């Protein structure tokens, strides 16, 4: 099976270098007070003429100077619900979502001015979208404990938290439908502005901890792509990266039971599946997990206290083992605490490896 849409924007014969952890870079390197807020890194885009936007643009450019050629937008937690909690209307939220994409695009253009040999088309802008859990409080992108109808029960400190509906198949289906609606609305929000949509090269659904939300995203993209085609807009390649805290999927088969194996989550990502209306579900162009039909592999580990060189060396060991194993191509970068220095070290060691 071929995955031509990512092949159109990346070179499948190379390891394609992405940026690192944008939110923590803005916090630790640029001093923005964005931690524990509904919008996190998107708060930098809210301040469209002040310190926030300037810091965001500088962060993007520093990652480019470090060697990254994929910028993920400051939209990880950008959704109508998170903007509403910050006091913004939906119309204002739409403009600020577009602003986050525009800042990445301006940083790309500025970097081209500094480095004329690097064309803007050589730098990809990827729309970063978290799991639904990234939009609730306390954040549940890692743990997957969602309030109804998105999950069986909201997070609580008074009794056991659960992620499974068990034998309640009706509740599980309603959860998937609610998550599907959330992700459809979010993707199409960025498509409302034609210039914003044209700037985006791909979509990244990040930090998925629940198998049923993977299904919801596949349904959402099936619906969104149909809407886009009918509206004469181009669909985008997209990928899913899952998260497995402590090496385990957070979703269990029954409340309090065993976790769903990672290989089963991978199967949910790429298996042939139809919607209840008989429509074939869209498949991601890339995934961030093993046991697959070999699409593109996206690898973005957190930074580490041992330093950039040690982090990059360990990551290259993984890359070395994966290359030649059948992956269509590889996009590698960093996540939380992976500053531009980490990406620069990775770039240098990648060049040495070649």
N, C-alpha and C positions, 0 to 999 in steps of 0.2 A: 504493500500500500504506500502511496506517495502522499506527501504533505506539501503541495506546491506553493501554498500561500506564504509560509515562512521561508521557503526557498527563494521567493521573489525578493525578500528584503534582507536575507542573510546569506552568507557564503557557507554552504553545508560542509565544505572541506576544511574550514577553520573553526577554532574555538572563538566564539563571538563574545566580547567582553562587555558586560553590563555594569551599571553603577552599584553603589553599596546601600547602606541603611540611611535613607534620607532624613527621616524624623530625628533620629538620635544625633546625626551629624549637625542638623540645625540647632539642636539643644546644646550639645557639648562643644562644638567647634565655633558656632556663631552666637551662642548665648540666648537663643530664643526661648521664652517661657511658654512652651506649648505642651508640656507633659500633662497627662491626666485631664485633657480637654476633649470635648466631643469631636473636634476636627483634627487634632494633632497637627501633622505637617501641613494640612490645608490651611491652617490659620495663617501661615506665612503668605499665602496667596490672597487672603482677605485684605491684608494691608498692602494694597496694590501700588502705592507710591512711596511707601515708607520703609522702615527697617526690615520688615518681614519679607517683602518682595525682593528687596536688594539682597538679603541674606540667601533667599531661595535661589535667585539667579546665580549668585556667587558659588553656592553649593553645587549646582548643576555644572557650572564651568570648571570647578575644581575636579569634579569627577571626570570630566572630559580631558582635562590636562593630565589626569592620572592615567588616561588610556582608555576609559570607557567609551563605547560607541553606541550604547543604548542608555537612554535616560528614562527612568520611570517617573511619572508625574506625581506631584504632591496632592494626590487625590485618594489616597488609601482609604480614609474614613469619610470621604465626601459623599454625602447622600442627603436627600431632603430631610430625613429625620434628624441627622446630626446638625444640619444648619438650623433647623427649627429649634433645637435645644439651645443654640447660640443666639436665638432671637431674630433670625433672618426669614424673610418671606421666600416663597418658592421662586419668584422671579429674580430676586437678588441672589439666591443660591445658584441659579442657572448661570448668571453672569460670573460669579466667583469660581464656579467649576471650570468655566471656559478660561478664566484668567490663569488658573493653575497650569493649564495646557499651554496657554500663550507664553507664560514665563519660561517654560522649558524650550519652546520654539525660539524665543528671543535669545536664550542662552546658547542654543545651537548656532544661530546666526552670528552671534558675537564671537564664538569660538572659531568659526570659519574666517571671520575678519582677521583674527589673530594668526590663524594657520590656513592660508589660502589653499594649501595642498589638500586639506581635508574638506571635501564638499559637504554641504548640508545634507545631501541625500545619503551620505555615508554614516550619518548619525541618526539612529532610530528613536522615535518617541513612543513610549508604550504607556497606555493608560493603566494605572495601578488601581485595583479595586479589591478591597478586603472582603472576607466573609461577612455575613450578616452580623456575626458575633462581634465584629469590630465596631459596630454602631450602637451597641447597648452599653449600659453602665451597671456594674463594672464590666469592662471589656471581656468578651468571651470568644475571641477568635482562636485562642489556644485551647479552650476547654469545651466549647460547644454547648454550653448550658443556656438554652434559649427559652424565653417566655412564650406562652401560647399566643397565636396558633403556630408559631415558628418551631416550638419545641414542647416537650411534655410539661415542663415546669420551670419557672424563672429561678435564677440563682438565689439561694437562701443560706443563711448561716445557722438555721435552726434545725435542719434535718439533712439527710443525704441528698446531694444533687445528682440528677440523672440526665442522661442524653438519649435514652431509648424509650420508644412507645410500647415495647414488648409486643403483646398480641393485639394491641389497639391499631389495627391496620387503617381504620378510618382516620384516626388522629394523625398517623404517620403521613397519609396521603394529603390531608389538609395542611400539614407542615410543609410538605414539598411544594404544594400549590402556592402557599404564602411566600415561601422563599423565592419561588420562580417569579412571582409578581414583583417582589422587591428588586431582583436583579434585572428584570426586563425594564422596569421604570428607570433604573439607574443608568443602564447602558444607553437607552434612548434619550435620556436627558442630555448626554454629551453629543448626541447626534442632532439635536435641535439646531445648534449653531453650525452652519455648513463649514465655516472656516476652521472651527475647532475640530470637527470630525475629519476634515481633510488633513489636518496636522497629525492626527493619531495614526501610527503605523500598525499597531497591534494592541491587544487588550490582555492584561495579566490579572487573572483571578488568583489572589494570593492568600495563603494561610488558611486553607480549608481543613477543618478538623472533623467534619462529619461526611460520611458517605452519602447520606440522603441530600445534603446540600450540593454535592457534586452532580447528582441527578437533577436537582432543581436548576443548576446553572446550565446544564446541557439543554434542558427544556427552555430555559430563558433565552439562550442563544438561538435555538431553533425558531422561537417566536420573533425575537428581535431581528434576526437576519431576514425573515419573511417580510416584516414591516419595512426594513431598509430597502429591500429589493423593490417592493411596491412603490416606495417613495423615490425611486431612482437613485438611491445612495449606495455606495460601495460597501460591501461587508469587509470586515477586518479579520486577519488571523488572530487566534486567541489561544492562551494556554492556561492551565491550572497547575498550581503548586500546592501540595498538601503539607500539613505539619503534623508531626508525630511526637509530642512531648513524651519524654522518657521512653521513646521508641515504640509507643503504642498509639493506635487510633483512639480518639476520645469517645467515639460512638460504640456502644455495646449492643449486643444482640437482644438482651433483656435488661431491665433495670438492675444495676449492680452486678451484672454478669461479665462474661469475657468480652474483650475488645474485638471489634471486627478486624481481621488480619489486614496488614498493609497490601498484600497481594489482591485481596478482595476489593479494596478501595481503588487500586489501579484498574481492576477489571471493570468497575463501575464507570471509570473515566472513559474507557475506550471500547467497551463492548457494543455490539449492534443492539439497538434498543429502539422501540417505537413508543410514541406517545399514546395516550388512551384514544386519541382520534385517528390513530393509524399512521401518523407522520413519523418518519425516521428521525431520530434525535441527532442533532449536530454533534460532531466529535471535536474535541480540542485539537489544535494543530501541534501542540506540545504539552508535555506533562512533566511534573517534577517528582517522579517516583519510578521504581523499577518494575520488572515483570510486565512488559508491554510489547506492542507490535512495532516498536522502534520508531516512534515519531521523533520530534526534536526533544532534547533533554535540557531542562532549565535547572540550574544549580546555583542557589544563593544562600550560603550559610552565614550565620552571624559572625561578627568580628570576635576576637578573643583577647584576653589579657596578656597572653604571651607575646603579642606583637604582630606587626604586619608580615614580616618575612616568614615567621613560623606558620602563620595562618595560610599564606600563599603557597608555601611548600607543601603543606598538608592537602590543600585543595588540588594542587597539581598532581599529587599522587593519585587522587580519585580520577582526575581527567585522563591521566595516562592509562589507567586501567579501563576506562570507558571507551576511549578512542579505538576505532576498529572493531568494536563489538556490535555494530549494526545500527547505531543511532543515526538518524537522518542528519542531524547536526547538533551542536551544543551552544547554549548561551550560558555564560558563567559570570557571576558577579557576587555581591555581598548583600547582607541584610543588616539587622540591628547591630550597631557599633562598628560596622565596617566603613571607616572613613575613607576619603580619597587616598590617604597614604596606603591603605590596604590594597586598593585597586591599582595604584601605581606599582606596588611591589608585585602584585599578580601579573601585571603587564610585563614587567621586566623579566620575571621568571618564565613567562610564556615565551618571550622572545628567545631566551636562552635555551629553552627546551626544543625550539625549532631548529 
